Amino acid sequence: MKETDLEAVATAVQRVAGMLQRPDQLDKVEQYRRREARKKASVEARLKAAIQSQLDGVRTGLSQLHNALNDVKDIQQSLADVSKDWRQSINTIESLKDVKDAVVQHSQLAAAVENLKNIFSVPEIVRETQDLIEQGALLQAHRKLMDLECSRDGLMCEQYRMDSGNKRDMTLIQGYFGNTQGLSDELAKQLWMVLQRSLVTVRRDPTLLVSVVRIIEREEKIDRRILDRKKQTGFVPPGRPKNWKEKMFAILDRTVTTRIEGTQADTRESDKMWLVRHLEIIRKYVLDDLIIAKNLMVQCFPPHYEIFKNLLSMYHQALSTRMQDLASEDLEANEIVSLLTWVLNTYTSTEMMGNVELAPEVEVSALEPLLSSSVVSELLDTYMSTLTSNIIAWLRKALETDKKDWSKETEPEADQDGYYQTTLPAIVFQMFEQNLQVAAQISEDLKTKVLVLCLQQMNSFLSRYKDEAQLYKEEHLRNRQHPHCYVQYMIAIINNCQTFKESIISLKRKYLKTEAEEGPCLSQPSMDGILDAIAKEGCSSLLEEVFLDLERMTAEAHRRVVVEYLRAVMQKRISFRSAEERKEGAEKMVREAEQLRFLFRKLASGFDEDADGHCDTIVAVAEVIKLTDPSLLYLEVSTLVSKYPDIRDDHIGALLAVRGDASRDMKQTIMETLEQGPMQANPNYVPIFKEIVVPSLNVAKLLK
């Protein structure tokens, strides 16, 4: 108490100190004293009330304990009296055994009398039950069936208890109620039919489904009761236990399996997309069915049936079985992709089991795989093998198609910058892209494997591409007139090499997440080397083509220069006035011919017979002009005509006009003599004078 008092005093001092911190607060001391007095009075009043309440409670508790003690004493006395009376009545009970037997017999007789009513009404109840089943009144029909079975089972049980060895009476009772089992089977068929259509029934007439479940639940209770009675009596009525709940789940399981298997509407022969359609129908049916089961069917079944959980398991198992059946078929590559994509991705996606309408009852992470890892691996191996064969065939076909384009008479297409190219790189890498996109839908691992396969086959393809480009060059060199657009397509082949390089880099950048994924099998040096070799060979071929064209152009230029030179000589409207002028002019022509010969030999990189022949024409004409003895002019002209059969009269007239010393009679004689003996042309002779046109004016002037 002293500690409490001291603590109270200290608290009071602290409160007073808090109130009187300023001088002006001393005026309010009386006010503070009255306020604290009121607070003290209030606290004391509440304390007194609480103590009084506690005292009242204690007083009441003591009173109740006193009353309980008296009650215990009374009960103890009553039990003693009962025990005394029981000991005194033992002998009396023994003497009432006959009465007890009479009571039992009376009870049995009363039950027999009651059963007689049911026994006599059995045929009528059977008819009514059959009618109710046919009318679809399943609950009423089951109620009457239960009455029939109860009467039969009661009679048989009593007979079993009285004389279990009496088979004749048991057979007699069972025979009398023989139609009961048939009614039970008929009712069961109706129940199973409703359950088979449960997903439709639950939307159209959920009451019917509820009735079926109630009947099954009644039968389950009867089964349990009979099994419990069997432990006491050893008797089990015929047809029991029915196990209709177990049969119900078996029916639902078969229904689910049939529904999954029945979704295949097409075959590969009738529709190439049969598997895609089949899987899409399965997806839609399963999702719709599970949503209906989650939202509607669970309301028609008792919670302990766990109907949604069981249906989910049934659908999953049916799907697993169906996927295994499909996997065991001889599937094509695109069908394997469709199957694996559906199994590994679609099944657990939001389009199916991951749909928000199935959450949270369906946990995608808890679902077992539809296909085992061994089956998936086997399918992937088959797919890779088939894909390898397909890629090889596709690449071969693409190259053959491109080769056909090389022989076209039209130029190849050009890109946006005007560079020649063919469609080969686009076709090849579009094919690669399609297969990689498909593989990426299945798994990252498969995507990497397909990328490795594509690049490996690309390596082999480029080697064939190089060989075909070389053959293309060799074929052209055998006949340089064909193909018509050889140079343009060779340029396109070279440009394709750069496109291939860029496409390979782009492909790897797109389908490899990190550079670390690029192992030795994905390295590019070997392909770069082949592409560089193709481009180098192509450039060499183009250079060779240029040089060959230059040689052809040199020969043609040589011939053209000689033609133009002779045309200039014959079209000049001048004539030499003396032999000295003719000699100087002829020697100049010879010197110029030698200069031309030297020039074109240099351009032709060696000896050119045609070049020498063309220049010899200038020398031959110069000899005609240089001749000093006019009497030999006819012989010289004849020699010229024999060497160049395409020379015409106007050409000879022009040469004679240039000489300036040929008379009209001499001209006429030379012309007539040459006309009488036409010269035979050399088969290898290349005409040169036929392209030289001499104006007729020159001849006319000469003839004058």
C-alpha positions in Angstrom: 0.0 0.0 0.0 2.8 2.4 0.8 4.2 1.9 -2.7 0.9 2.6 -4.2 0.4 5.7 -2.0 3.8 7.0 -3.0 3.1 6.4 -6.7 -0.2 8.2 -6.3 1.4 11.2 -4.6 4.1 11.4 -7.3 1.5 11.3 -10.0 -0.5 14.0 -8.2 2.6 16.2 -7.8 3.4 15.8 -11.5 -0.2 16.8 -12.5 -0.2 19.8 -10.2 3.2 20.9 -11.6 1.8 20.6 -15.1 -1.2 22.8 -14.1 0.8 25.5 -12.3 3.6 26.3 -14.7 2.8 30.1 -15.1 2.0 32.7 -12.4 -1.4 33.5 -13.9 -2.5 29.9 -13.4 -2.5 30.5 -9.5 -5.8 32.3 -10.0 -7.3 29.1 -11.3 -6.3 26.9 -8.3 -9.8 26.8 -6.9 -11.1 25.9 -10.3 -8.6 23.1 -10.6 -9.5 21.9 -7.1 -13.2 21.6 -8.0 -12.5 19.9 -11.3 -10.3 17.3 -9.6 -12.9 16.8 -6.9 -15.5 16.0 -9.5 -13.2 13.5 -11.2 -12.4 11.9 -7.8 -16.1 11.5 -7.0 -16.8 10.0 -10.5 -14.0 7.5 -10.1 -15.2 6.5 -6.6 -18.7 6.0 -7.9 -17.6 3.8 -10.8 -15.4 1.8 -8.4 -18.3 1.2 -5.9 -20.6 0.1 -8.7 -18.0 -2.4 -10.0 -17.4 -3.8 -6.6 -21.1 -4.1 -6.0 -21.5 -6.0 -9.3 -18.8 -8.4 -8.4 -20.4 -9.1 -5.0 -23.7 -9.8 -6.6 -22.1 -12.2 -9.0 -20.4 -14.0 -6.2 -23.6 -14.2 -4.2 -25.5 -15.7 -7.2 -22.7 -18.2 -7.9 -22.7 -19.4 -4.3 -26.5 -19.9 -4.4 -26.2 -22.0 -7.6 -23.5 -24.1 -6.1 -25.7 -24.8 -3.1 -28.6 -25.8 -5.3 -26.4 -28.0 -7.4 -25.2 -29.8 -4.2 -28.7 -30.5 -3.2 -29.6 -31.8 -6.7 -26.6 -34.2 -6.7 -27.7 -35.5 -3.3 -31.2 -36.1 -4.7 -29.8 -37.9 -7.9 -27.6 -40.0 -5.7 -30.6 -41.1 -3.7 -32.6 -41.8 -6.8 -29.9 -44.0 -8.3 -29.7 -45.9 -5.0 -33.4 -46.5 -5.2 -33.3 -47.6 -8.8 -30.4 -50.1 -8.1 -32.4 -51.5 -5.2 -35.5 -51.9 -7.4 -33.5 -53.5 -10.2 -32.0 -56.1 -7.9 -35.5 -56.9 -6.6 -37.0 -57.3 -10.2 -34.4 -59.7 -11.6 -36.5 -62.7 -10.8 -39.6 -61.1 -12.2 -37.9 -60.5 -15.5 -36.9 -64.1 -15.8 -40.5 -65.1 -15.4 -41.6 -62.8 -18.3 -39.6 -64.7 -21.0 -42.7 -66.2 -22.4 -44.3 -62.8 -22.7 -41.2 -61.6 -24.6 -41.4 -64.4 -27.1 -45.1 -63.7 -27.6 -44.3 -60.0 -28.3 -41.7 -61.0 -30.9 -44.1 -63.4 -32.5 -46.8 -60.8 -32.5 -44.4 -58.3 -34.2 -43.5 -60.8 -36.8 -47.1 -61.6 -37.5 -47.9 -57.9 -37.7 -45.1 -57.4 -40.2 -46.4 -60.4 -42.2 -49.9 -58.9 -42.2 -48.4 -55.6 -43.4 -46.3 -57.4 -46.1 -49.4 -59.3 -47.3 -50.8 -56.0 -48.4 -47.6 -55.3 -50.4 -47.4 -58.8 -51.6 -50.9 -58.7 -53.1 -50.2 -55.3 -54.7 -46.9 -56.3 -56.3 -48.3 -56.9 -59.9 -50.1 -53.5 -59.7 -47.0 -51.7 -58.4 -44.9 -53.3 -61.2 -47.2 -52.0 -63.9 -47.3 -48.5 -62.3 -43.5 -48.5 -62.1 -43.2 -49.5 -65.7 -45.6 -46.8 -66.8 -43.7 -44.1 -64.8 -40.4 -45.2 -66.3 -41.8 -44.9 -69.8 -43.3 -41.5 -68.9 -39.9 -40.3 -67.7 -41.1 -39.8 -64.1 -38.0 -41.2 -62.7 -38.3 -40.1 -59.1 -41.8 -41.6 -58.7 -40.8 -44.7 -60.5 -37.8 -45.2 -58.2 -40.0 -44.6 -55.2 -42.2 -47.5 -56.2 -39.2 -49.6 -57.1 -37.8 -49.0 -53.6 -41.1 -50.2 -52.1 -41.0 -53.4 -54.2 -37.4 -54.1 -53.3 -38.0 -53.3 -49.6 -40.9 -55.8 -49.5 -38.8 -58.4 -51.3 -35.7 -57.8 -49.2 -37.7 -57.8 -45.9 -39.4 -61.1 -46.7 -36.2 -62.7 -47.8 -34.3 -61.4 -44.8 -36.9 -62.7 -42.4 -36.9 -66.1 -44.2 -33.1 -66.1 -44.0 -33.2 -65.4 -40.2 -35.8 -68.1 -39.6 -34.3 -70.8 -41.9 -31.3 -69.8 -43.8 -31.0 -73.2 -45.4 -34.5 -73.2 -46.9 -33.6 -72.5 -50.5 -37.0 -73.3 -51.8 -38.9 -70.6 -50.0 -36.1 -68.1 -50.9 -36.4 -69.0 -54.5 -40.2 -68.8 -54.3 -40.0 -65.2 -52.9 -37.4 -64.1 -55.4 -39.5 -65.6 -58.3 -42.6 -63.7 -57.1 -40.6 -60.5 -57.2 -38.8 -61.5 -60.4 -39.9 -58.4 -62.3 -38.3 -56.1 -59.8 -34.8 -56.7 -61.1 -36.0 -56.0 -64.6 -37.5 -52.7 -63.5 -34.3 -51.8 -61.8 -32.3 -52.5 -65.0 -34.8 -50.5 -67.1 -34.6 -47.6 -64.7 -30.8 -47.8 -64.8 -30.8 -47.5 -68.6 -32.9 -44.4 -68.4 -30.4 -42.9 -65.8 -27.4 -43.8 -68.0 -29.1 -42.2 -71.0 -29.6 -38.9 -69.1 -26.0 -39.0 -67.9 -24.7 -39.6 -71.4 -26.4 -36.4 -72.4 -25.7 -34.6 -69.1 -23.9 -31.6 -70.7 -27.0 -31.0 -72.8 -29.5 -31.9 -70.1 -27.9 -29.6 -67.5 -28.6 -26.6 -69.8 -32.1 -27.6 -71.0 -33.6 -29.5 -68.0 -31.3 -29.4 -65.0 -34.1 -30.8 -62.8 -34.0 -34.1 -64.7 -30.2 -34.4 -64.0 -30.8 -33.6 -60.3 -33.5 -36.3 -60.2 -31.0 -38.8 -61.6 -28.4 -37.8 -59.0 -31.0 -38.1 -56.2 -31.9 -41.6 -57.3 -28.2 -42.6 -57.4 -27.7 -41.1 -54.0 -30.7 -43.1 -52.6 -29.3 -46.3 -54.0 -25.9 -45.5 -52.4 -27.5 -45.1 -49.0 -29.4 -48.4 -49.5 -26.2 -50.1 -50.5 -24.5 -48.8 -47.3 -27.4 -49.8 -45.1 -27.5 -53.4 -46.6 -23.8 -53.8 -46.2 -24.0 -52.7 -42.6 -26.9 -55.2 -42.0 -24.8 -57.9 -43.6 -22.3 -57.7 -40.8 -25.1 -58.5 -38.4 -27.2 -61.0 -40.3 -25.0 -62.2 -43.1 -27.8 -61.7 -45.6 -27.4 -59.7 -48.9 -30.5 -59.2 -51.2 -30.1 -60.2 -54.9 -28.7 -57.4 -57.1 -26.9 -55.7 -54.2 -24.8 -53.7 -53.9 -25.8 -51.8 -57.1 -22.9 -49.4 -57.0 -24.7 -47.0 -59.2 -22.4 -44.1 -58.3 -19.4 -46.1 -59.5 -21.3 -47.0 -62.7 -22.3 -43.3 -63.1 -18.7 -42.3 -63.3 -17.9 -45.2 -65.6 -20.7 -44.0 -67.9 -19.4 -40.4 -67.8 -15.9 -41.6 -68.6 -17.1 -43.6 -71.6 -19.1 -40.6 -72.7 -16.1 -38.3 -72.6 -13.9 -40.8 -74.5 -16.5 -41.2 -77.2 -16.9 -37.4 -77.5 -13.2 -37.0 -77.9 -12.8 -39.8 -80.5 -15.9 -38.7 -82.4 -14.5 -35.2 -83.2 -12.5 -36.5 -86.2 -14.6 -35.6 -89.2 -12.0 -35.9 -92.0 -9.1 -38.0 -93.1 -5.9 -37.1 -94.8 -7.3 -38.3 -98.1 -10.3 -36.0 -98.0 -8.6 -33.0 -96.4 -4.9 -32.2 -96.0 -5.7 -30.1 -92.9 -7.6 -32.9 -91.2 -5.5 -33.0 -88.1 -5.6 -29.2 -87.6 -9.4 -29.3 -87.8 -9.6 -32.3 -85.5 -7.5 -30.7 -82.8 -9.4 -27.4 -83.1 -12.7 -29.2 -82.7 -11.3 -31.1 -79.6 -10.1 -27.8 -78.1 -13.4 -26.1 -78.6 -15.5 -29.1 -77.3 -13.3 -29.7 -74.2 -13.3 -26.0 -73.2 -17.0 -25.6 -73.7 -17.7 -28.9 -71.8 -15.5 -28.0 -68.8 -17.0 -24.5 -68.6 -20.5 -26.0 -68.5 -19.4 -28.6 -65.9 -17.8 -25.8 -63.7 -20.7 -23.4 -63.9 -23.8 -25.7 -64.1 -23.1 -29.4 -63.4 -21.5 -28.8 -60.0 -24.9 -27.4 -58.9 -26.6 -30.7 -59.7 -24.3 -33.0 -57.8 -23.4 -33.3 -54.1 -20.1 -31.6 -53.2 -18.5 -34.9 -52.1 -19.0 -36.2 -55.7 -16.3 -33.7 -56.8 -17.9 -33.8 -60.2 -15.7 -31.1 -61.9 -12.5 -32.6 -60.6 -13.5 -36.1 -61.8 -14.7 -34.8 -65.2 -11.4 -32.8 -65.6 -9.5 -36.0 -64.9 -11.6 -38.0 -67.4 -11.1 -35.4 -70.2 -7.4 -35.2 -69.5 -7.0 -39.0 -69.7 -9.2 -39.3 -72.8 -7.1 -36.5 -74.4 -3.9 -38.3 -73.5 -5.1 -41.6 -75.0 -6.2 -39.8 -78.1 -2.9 -37.9 -78.5 -1.0 -41.2 -78.1 -3.2 -42.8 -80.8 -2.5 -39.9 -83.2 1.2 -40.0 -82.4 1.4 -43.7 -83.3 0.0 -43.0 -86.8 2.3 -42.3 -89.8 2.2 -38.6 -89.5 3.7 -36.1 -92.0 6.0 -33.4 -90.9 3.4 -30.6 -90.8 1.0 -33.0 -88.9 3.7 -33.7 -86.3 4.2 -29.9 -85.9 0.4 -29.4 -85.5 0.2 -32.3 -82.9 3.2 -31.2 -80.8 2.2 -27.5 -80.9 -1.3 -28.5 -79.7 0.0 -30.9 -77.0 2.9 -28.7 -75.7 1.4 -25.2 -76.1 -2.3 -25.0 -77.0 -3.4 -27.4 -74.3 -2.1 -25.3 -71.4 -2.7 -21.9 -73.0 -5.5 -19.5 -72.3 -7.3 -20.9 -75.3 -7.9 -24.1 -73.4 -7.0 -25.3 -69.9 -5.5 -21.9 -69.0 -8.8 -20.1 -69.8 -9.9 -17.6 -67.1 -13.3 -19.2 -67.0 -11.8 -22.4 -65.7 -9.8 -20.7 -62.9 -9.1 -21.4 -60.1 -10.3 -25.0 -60.3 -7.9 -25.8 -63.1 -4.3 -25.4 -62.3 -2.3 -25.7 -65.5 1.0 -26.4 -63.6 -0.6 -29.4 -61.9 -1.7 -31.1 -65.2 0.3 -34.1 -66.3 1.8 -34.1 -69.8 -0.5 -35.5 -72.5 2.4 -37.3 -74.1 5.4 -38.8 -72.4 8.8 -37.4 -73.0 9.8 -40.5 -75.0 6.9 -40.2 -77.4 7.6 -36.5 -77.8 11.3 -37.2 -78.5 10.3 -39.9 -81.1 8.0 -37.5 -82.8 10.7 -34.8 -82.9 13.2 -37.2 -84.3 10.8 -38.2 -87.0 10.0 -34.6 -87.8 13.7 -33.7 -88.1 14.3 -36.6 -90.4 11.4 -35.7 -92.6 12.3 -32.0 -92.5 15.9 -32.8 -93.6 14.6 -34.7 -96.6 12.1 -31.9 -97.4 14.7 -29.2 -97.1 17.1 -31.0 -99.4 14.3 -31.5 -102.0 13.1 -27.9 -101.7 16.6 -26.5 -102.1 17.2 -28.8 -105.1 13.9 -27.7 -106.7 14.7 -24.0 -106.0 18.1 -24.3 -107.7 16.6 -26.1 -110.7 14.0 -23.4 -111.1 16.7 -20.7 -110.8 18.8 -22.5 -113.4 15.9 -22.4 -115.9 15.7 -18.7 -115.4 19.4 -18.3 -116.4 18.5 -19.4 -119.9 15.7 -16.9 -120.4 15.7 -14.3 -123.1 14.7 -11.6 -120.7 16.9 -10.0 -118.1 16.6 -10.9 -114.4 14.7 -8.7 -112.0 16.4 -5.8 -110.2 16.0 -4.7 -106.6 15.0 -1.3 -105.4 18.5 0.0 -106.1 18.6 -1.4 -109.6 20.9 -4.3 -108.9 20.3 -7.5 -110.8 19.1 -10.4 -108.6 17.1 -13.6 -108.9 14.4 -14.9 -106.5 16.6 -17.8 -105.2 17.7 -16.2 -101.9 14.2 -15.0 -101.2 12.7 -18.4 -101.9 15.4 -20.3 -99.8 15.2 -18.0 -96.8 11.4 -17.8 -96.9 11.4 -21.5 -96.6 13.8 -21.4 -93.7 11.7 -18.7 -92.0 8.6 -20.7 -92.3 10.2 -23.8 -90.8 11.8 -21.8 -88.0 8.6 -20.1 -87.1 6.8 -23.4 -86.9 9.6 -24.9 -84.8 9.5 -21.9 -82.4 5.9 -22.6 -81.7 6.9 -26.0 -80.3 10.0 -25.3 -78.3 13.2 -23.2 -78.2 15.3 -26.4 -78.4 13.6 -27.5 -81.6 14.0 -24.0 -83.0 17.7 -24.2 -82.5 17.9 -27.7 -84.0 16.0 -26.6 -87.1 18.3 -23.5 -87.4 21.4 -25.8 -87.3 19.8 -28.1 -89.9 19.0 -25.1 -92.2 22.5 -23.8 -92.0 24.0 -27.2 -92.6 21.9 -27.8 -95.6 22.7 -24.2 -96.7 26.4 -25.1 -96.7 25.8 -28.1 -99.0 23.4 -26.1 -101.2 26.0 -23.4 -101.7 28.5 -26.0 -102.9 26.0 -27.1 -105.5 25.2 -23.5 -106.4 28.9 -23.0 -107.0 29.1 -26.0 -109.3 26.1 -25.0 -111.3 27.5 -21.5 -111.8 30.7 -23.0 -113.1 28.7 -25.2 -115.5 26.7 -22.2 -116.6 30.0 -20.4 -117.5 31.4 -23.4 -119.4 28.2 -23.9 -121.4 28.3 -20.2 -122.4 31.9 -20.4 -123.5 31.0 -23.3 -125.9 28.5 -21.0 -127.6 28.8 -17.3 -126.6 25.6 -16.5 -128.3 23.7 -18.4 -125.6 22.3 -17.7 -123.1 21.2 -14.4 -124.4 21.4 -12.7 -121.0 24.5 -14.5 -119.7 26.2 -11.4 -118.3 23.1 -10.1 -116.5 22.4 -13.4 -114.8 26.0 -13.9 -113.9 25.8 -10.4 -112.2 22.6 -11.6 -110.5 24.5 -14.7 -109.2 27.2 -12.5 -107.8 24.7 -10.2 -106.1 22.9 -13.3 -104.7 26.1 -14.2 -102.8 25.9 -10.9 -100.9 22.2 -11.4 -100.3 22.8 -14.9 -99.0 25.4 -13.5 -96.6 23.1 -10.8 -95.2 20.2 -13.3 -94.9 22.3 -15.8 -93.0 23.3 -13.1 -90.5 19.8 -11.8 -90.2 18.4 -15.4 -89.7 20.9 -16.1 -86.9 20.3 -12.7 -85.2 16.6 -13.3 -85.3 16.5 -16.8 -84.0 19.4 -16.9 -81.6 18.8 -15.0 -78.3 22.4 -14.6 -77.5 25.8 -15.0 -79.2 26.6 -17.7 -76.7 24.1 -20.0 -78.4 26.1 -19.9 -81.6 28.3 -22.9 -81.4 30.7 -24.4 -83.9 27.9 -25.9 -85.9 26.4 -22.5 -86.5 29.6 -20.7 -87.4 29.6 -19.0 -90.8 33.2 -19.0 -92.1 32.7 -22.0 -94.4 29.6 -20.6 -96.0 31.3 -17.2 -96.3 34.2 -18.9 -98.0 32.0 -20.6 -100.6 30.0 -17.5 -101.3 33.3 -15.5 -101.7 34.5 -18.2 -104.1 31.3 -18.0 -106.1 31.5 -14.3 -106.3 35.1 -14.3 -107.3 34.5 -16.9 -110.0 31.6 -14.9 -111.2 33.6 -11.7 -111.4 36.4 -13.6 -113.2 33.8 -14.9 -115.7 32.6 -11.4 -116.4 36.1 -10.1 -116.9 36.8 -13.0 -119.3 33.6 -12.1 -121.1 34.7 -8.5 -121.4 38.0 -9.5 -122.8 36.4 -11.8 -125.3 34.0 -9.1 -126.4 36.9 -6.7 -126.7 38.6 -9.1 -129.1 35.4 -9.4 -131.2 35.1 -5.6 -131.1 38.7 -5.1 -132.1 38.3 -7.3 -135.2 35.1 -5.5 -136.1 36.7 -2.1 -135.5 39.6 -3.1 -137.7 37.3 -4.0 -140.5 35.2 -0.9 -140.0 38.3 1.4 -140.1 39.5 -0.2 -143.3 36.1 0.1 -144.9 35.9 3.8 -143.9 39.4 4.4 -145.1 38.6 2.9 -148.5 35.3 4.8 -148.6 37.2 8.0 -147.9 39.7 7.2 -150.7 37.0 6.4 -153.3 34.7 9.3 -152.4 37.4 11.9 -152.6 36.7 14.2 -155.6 40.3 14.7 -156.5 42.6 12.9 -159.0 46.3 12.7 -159.2 47.8 14.8 -162.0 51.1 13.0 -162.3 52.8 9.6 -161.7 54.8 11.2 -158.9 51.7 12.3 -157.1 50.2 8.8 -157.6 53.4 7.2 -156.2 53.4 9.5 -153.1 49.8 8.9 -152.5 50.1 5.1 -152.8 53.1 5.0 -150.5 51.3 7.0 -148.0 48.4 4.6 -148.1 50.8 1.7 -147.6 52.4 3.4 -144.6 49.0 4.1 -143.1 48.0 0.4 -143.7 51.1 -0.7 -141.8 50.3 1.6 -139.0 46.8 0.2 -138.8 48.1 -3.3 -138.9 50.5 -2.6 -136.0 47.7 -0.9 -134.0 45.2 -3.7 -134.3 47.8 -6.4 -133.7 48.5 -4.7 -130.3 44.8 -4.5 -129.5 44.3 -8.1 -130.5 47.1 -9.2 -128.2 48.8 -11.1 -130.9 48.7 -12.1 -134.6 45.3 -11.6 -136.2 44.9 -13.0 -139.7 41.8 -11.0 -140.3 43.6 -7.8 -139.3 46.4 -8.5 -141.8 43.8 -9.3 -144.5 41.9 -6.1 -144.0 45.1 -4.0 -144.2 46.1 -5.9 -147.3 43.1 -4.5 -149.0 44.4 -1.0 -148.6 47.8 -2.1 -149.9 46.1 -3.7 -153.0 44.2 -0.5 -153.8 47.4 1.4 -153.3 49.1 -0.8 -155.9 46.4 0.1 -158.4 46.9 3.8 -157.7 50.7 3.5 -157.8 51.0 1.6 -161.1 53.2 3.7 -163.5 52.5 1.8 -166.8 48.9 2.4 -167.9 49.1 -0.6 -170.2 49.3 -2.9 -167.2 46.4 -1.2 -165.5 43.9 -3.9 -166.8 46.1 -6.7 -165.4 46.4 -4.9 -162.0 42.6 -4.3 -161.8 41.9 -7.9 -162.7 44.2 -9.1 -159.9 42.3 -6.7 -157.5 38.9 -8.0 -158.6 40.0 -11.7 -158.3 41.1 -11.1 -154.7 38.0 -9.1 -153.8 35.0 -10.5 -155.7 32.5 -8.0 -154.1 34.2 -5.1 -155.9 31.8 -3.3 -158.3 32.1 -1.2 -161.4 31.6 2.0 -159.5 34.5 1.0 -157.2 36.8 0.5 -160.2 35.6 3.7 -161.8 36.3 5.6 -158.6 39.9 4.1 -158.4 40.5 5.0 -162.0 39.2 8.5 -161.3 41.6 8.9 -158.4 44.5 7.8 -160.7 43.5 10.6 -163.0 45.2 9.1 -166.1 42.7 6.6 -167.4 41.0 7.5 -170.6 37.4 6.8 -171.4 38.2 4.1 -173.9 40.5 2.4 -171.4 37.8 2.6 -168.7 35.3 1.1 -171.1 37.7 -1.7 -172.2 38.5 -2.7 -168.6 34.8 -2.7 -167.7 33.7 -4.9 -170.6 36.6 -7.3 -170.1 35.8 -7.8 -166.4 32.1 -8.3 -167.1 32.9 -11.2 -169.6 34.8 -13.2 -167.0 33.2 -13.0 -163.5 35.4 -14.3 -160.7 34.5 -17.1 -158.4 34.4 -16.0 -154.7 36.6 -17.7 -152.1 34.3 -19.5 -149.6 36.2 -18.0 -146.7 36.2 -14.5 -148.2 34.6 -11.8 -146.0 33.1 -9.1 -148.1 34.4 -5.6 -147.6 33.6 -3.5 -150.7 29.9 -4.1 -150.6 29.6 -1.7 -147.7 31.4 1.0 -149.6 28.9 3.2 -151.4 30.4 5.4 -154.2 28.3 8.2 -155.6 27.4 7.7 -159.2 28.5 11.2 -159.9 32.1 10.1 -159.9 31.5 7.5 -162.5 29.5 9.9 -164.6 32.3 12.4 -164.6 34.8 9.8 -165.4 32.8 8.6 -168.4 32.6 12.0 -169.7 
